[in-house]
């Protein structure tokens, strides 16, 4: 059985954000606004998403 996946989209720019927020977005593999990546649903990735939740849109599946 495959692990659950999350589709994460960067909705707002990281410009002007704290360094740890920008690094969390980068850690998810996002570089540009409106870019979407698929990541595994792990506690580590959930933590990165929680840090930058005001910049991201997340869809399960």
KOLGU-305684 format. One record per atom (N, C-alpha, C): x, y, z. Coordinates in steps of 0.05 Angstrom, whole numbers, padded with zeros to 5 digits, always signed. Layout:
# KOLGU-305684
XYZ;...
END
This chain:
# KOLGU-305684
+00017-00024+00000;+00000+00000+00000;+00018+00025+00000;+00012+00043-00017;+00028+00068-00020;+00022+00087+00004;+00042+00102+00011;+00039+00122+00032;+00021+00144+00023;+00007+00157+00042;-00010+00180+00035;+00007+00203+00024;-00005+00218+00006;+00009+00240-00007;-00006+00266-00001;+00008+00288-00001;-00004+00315+00002;+00005+00332-00022;-00014+00346-00034;-00007+00366-00054;-00005+00393-00041;+00018+00405-00043;+00023+00430-00030;+00029+00451-00051;+00014+00474-00050;+00018+00496-00069;+00026+00521-00054;+00046+00535-00064;+00055+00560-00052;+00037+00582-00063;+00020+00594-00046;+00001+00614-00055;+00012+00643-00053;+00029+00647-00033;+00041+00674-00029;+00071+00672-00029;+00084+00694-00034;+00113+00695-00035;+00125+00693-00007;+00150+00682-00006;+00164+00681+00019;+00179+00707+00025;+00179+00725+00006;+00193+00751+00009;+00183+00765+00034;+00202+00773+00052;+00195+00787+00076;+00188+00769+00100;+00188+00743+00095;+00181+00724+00117;+00207+00719+00133;+00203+00708+00157;+00225+00700+00173;+00241+00678+00159;+00266+00675+00166;+00284+00656+00152;+00274+00628+00156;+00264+00621+00180;+00256+00593+00184;+00231+00586+00168;+00214+00606+00162;+00190+00601+00146;+00199+00597+00117;+00217+00614+00107;+00227+00611+00079;+00241+00584+00076;+00256+00575+00096;+00270+00550+00094;+00251+00526+00095;+00229+00529+00109;+00209+00508+00110;+00196+00504+00083;+00190+00527+00070;+00178+00526+00043;+00198+00513+00024;+00223+00521+00026;+00244+00509+00008;+00248+00480+00014;+00245+00472+00039;+00248+00444+00047;+00226+00426+00035;+00203+00438+00030;+00182+00424+00017;+00186+00421-00013;+00206+00435-00024;+00212+00434-00052;+00198+00456-00069;+00189+00476-00056;+00175+00498-00070;+00194+00521-00074;+00194+00532-00099;+00211+00554-00106;+00196+00578-00114;+00174+00574-00130;+00160+00597-00141;+00131+00597-00132;+00118+00620-00133;+00090+00622-00127;+00074+00605-00147;+00052+00593-00137;+00034+00577-00153;+00046+00551-00162;+00070+00544-00152;+00082+00518-00158;+00069+00498-00139;+00064+00474-00149;+00052+00452-00134;+00071+00429-00133;+00075+00417-00109;+00091+00393-00106;+00075+00372-00091;+00082+00347-00095;+00070+00325-00080;+00090+00315-00061;+00083+00314-00035;+00101+00305-00014;+00087+00283+00002;+00103+00266+00015;+00092+00245+00032;+00080+00257+00057;+00059+00244+00066;+00045+00254+00090;+00059+00242+00115;+00081+00256+00123;+00097+00248+00146;+00096+00270+00167;+00102+00263+00192;+00102+00284+00213;+00122+00306+00207;+00144+00299+00194;+00164+00319+00187;+00153+00339+00167;+00141+00329+00146;+00129+00347+00126;+00105+00363+00137;+00090+00351+00155;+00068+00365+00168;+00079+00388+00184;+00102+00385+00197;+00114+00406+00212;+00123+00429+00194;+00134+00423+00171;+00143+00444+00152;+00118+00459+00142;+00097+00444+00137;+00072+00457+00127;+00060+00474+00149;+00060+00465+00174;+00049+00481+00196;+00064+00507+00199;+00091+00507+00195;+00107+00531+00199;+00099+00552+00179;+00092+00544+00154;+00086+00563+00132;+00057+00562+00124;+00039+00554+00141;+00011+00549+00133;-00003+00573+00122;+00006+00597+00129;-00007+00621+00119;+00001+00628+00090;+00021+00613+00079;+00030+00617+00052;+00022+00594+00033;+00012+00572+00044;+00007+00548+00029;-00022+00540+00027;-00028+00525+00006;-00053+00511+00004;-00047+00481+00002;-00061+00465+00018;-00055+00436+00020;-00080+00420+00014;-00076+00400-00004;-00098+00382-00011;-00088+00353-00006;-00104+00337+00008;-00096+00310+00012;-00104+00293-00013;-00086+00274-00019;-00092+00256-00041;-00073+00257-00063;
END
